[in-house]
Amino acid sequence: MTRIVSLIVLLCAAASPALAHPGHDTSGFAHPFTGWDHLLAMVGVGLWASLLSAKRPAAAYLVPSAFVIMMLLGAAAGFAGIKLPLVEAAIAVSVLVLGALVVGAVRMPLAAAMAVVGLFAIFHGYAHAFEAPSVGTGGFILGFTAATILLHAIGLGLGWVARRAVGDLGLRALGGAVMAGGALALIAN
């Protein structure tokens, strides 16, 4: 019973209100929090890194770092006017895939995991750049980068707490919540 209650508490803590990119502040910090797709994907990266770090501790920082670096490259592409196809679809798929990787407790070589999150990050970064205000671009980039790092840290923390409280089942349930949130976001759009 304690494990079930702990799992419910963790899932409630991971829940957030639905916000659909209502407008962007010039700091950029709020942007990753203003849509389920970005928020869930970034927390999902942290959850998956938490899962991977059980066997490879370096995954706790290398997987999220790969996301941040590739996100910045995707943003640079967006600011440079390079056109990427299917950006919103790739972002939606990223949420579902990241959740599925956690649910399935998928462990792969660290370089492959970094490549997976890096590929998705390009599209997230591109979307951030596309939705950036026309002034204060540097601050906007720093803001969404800081928010992304914070969301990764939240995912890592939730993953570690879930594993301690209820084992891998708790972590996998959080991955399921990411998948479910991604599915709801697809249905709502």
Solvent accessible surface area in square Angstrom, and as a share of the most:
residue,aa,sasa,rsa
1,M,175,0.78
2,T,109,0.63
3,R,158,0.58
4,I,101,0.51
5,V,77,0.44
6,S,28,0.18
7,L,35,0.18
8,I,95,0.48
9,V,92,0.53
10,L,13,0.07
11,L,60,0.30
12,C,91,0.54
13,A,72,0.56
14,A,33,0.26
15,A,69,0.54
16,S,35,0.23
17,P,102,0.64
18,A,73,0.57
19,L,80,0.40
20,A,88,0.68
21,H,52,0.23
22,P,102,0.64
23,G,44,0.43
24,H,56,0.25
25,D,58,0.30
26,T,77,0.45
27,S,53,0.34
28,G,0,0.00
29,F,86,0.36
30,A,36,0.28
31,H,0,0.00
32,P,0,0.00
33,F,57,0.24
34,T,13,0.07
35,G,4,0.04
36,W,72,0.25
37,D,23,0.12
38,H,2,0.01
39,L,20,0.10
40,L,14,0.07
41,A,0,0.00
42,M,0,0.00
43,V,13,0.07
44,G,0,0.00
45,V,0,0.00
46,G,0,0.00
47,L,2,0.01
48,W,0,0.00
49,A,0,0.00
50,S,0,0.00
51,L,0,0.00
52,L,0,0.00
53,S,12,0.08
54,A,60,0.47
55,K,145,0.61
56,R,79,0.29
57,P,101,0.64
58,A,32,0.24
59,A,0,0.00
60,A,18,0.14
61,Y,136,0.52
62,L,55,0.27
63,V,0,0.00
64,P,11,0.07
65,S,47,0.30
66,A,11,0.08
67,F,0,0.00
68,V,19,0.11
69,I,104,0.53
70,M,58,0.26
71,M,0,0.00
72,L,63,0.31
73,L,102,0.51
74,G,1,0.01
75,A,2,0.01
76,A,55,0.43
77,A,19,0.14
78,G,19,0.18
79,F,79,0.33
80,A,75,0.58
81,G,45,0.43
82,I,97,0.49
83,K,161,0.68
84,L,47,0.23
85,P,95,0.60
86,L,139,0.69
87,V,20,0.12
88,E,104,0.47
89,A,52,0.40
90,A,18,0.14
91,I,1,0.00
92,A,18,0.14
93,V,73,0.42
94,S,0,0.00
95,V,1,0.00
96,L,49,0.25
97,V,51,0.29
98,L,0,0.00
99,G,0,0.00
100,A,43,0.33
101,L,20,0.10
102,V,0,0.00
103,V,53,0.30
104,G,40,0.39
105,A,21,0.16
106,V,53,0.30
107,R,81,0.30
108,M,43,0.19
109,P,91,0.57
110,L,34,0.17
111,A,76,0.59
112,A,38,0.29
113,A,0,0.00
114,M,58,0.26
115,A,66,0.51
116,V,41,0.23
117,V,0,0.00
118,G,3,0.02
119,L,102,0.51
120,F,22,0.09
121,A,0,0.00
122,I,44,0.22
123,F,33,0.14
124,H,0,0.00
125,G,0,0.00
126,Y,19,0.07
127,A,3,0.03
128,H,0,0.00
129,A,8,0.06
130,F,157,0.66
131,E,46,0.21
132,A,22,0.17
133,P,31,0.20
134,S,114,0.74
135,V,105,0.60
136,G,47,0.45
137,T,45,0.26
138,G,46,0.44
139,G,40,0.38
140,F,0,0.00
141,I,47,0.24
142,L,132,0.66
143,G,10,0.09
144,F,0,0.00
145,T,19,0.11
146,A,49,0.38
147,A,0,0.00
148,T,0,0.00
149,I,94,0.47
150,L,78,0.39
151,L,4,0.02
152,H,4,0.02
153,A,52,0.40
154,I,71,0.36
155,G,0,0.00
156,L,20,0.10
157,G,27,0.26
158,L,24,0.12
159,G,0,0.00
160,W,117,0.41
161,V,81,0.46
162,A,0,0.00
163,R,53,0.19
164,R,219,0.80
165,A,42,0.32
166,V,4,0.02
167,G,24,0.23
168,D,56,0.29
169,L,124,0.62
170,G,0,0.00
171,L,0,0.00
172,R,95,0.35
173,A,27,0.21
174,L,2,0.01
175,G,0,0.00
176,G,26,0.25
177,A,40,0.31
178,V,6,0.03
179,M,65,0.29
180,A,54,0.42
181,G,7,0.07
182,G,4,0.04
183,A,41,0.32
184,L,119,0.59
185,A,19,0.14
186,L,87,0.43
187,I,140,0.71
188,A,88,0.68
189,N,155,0.80
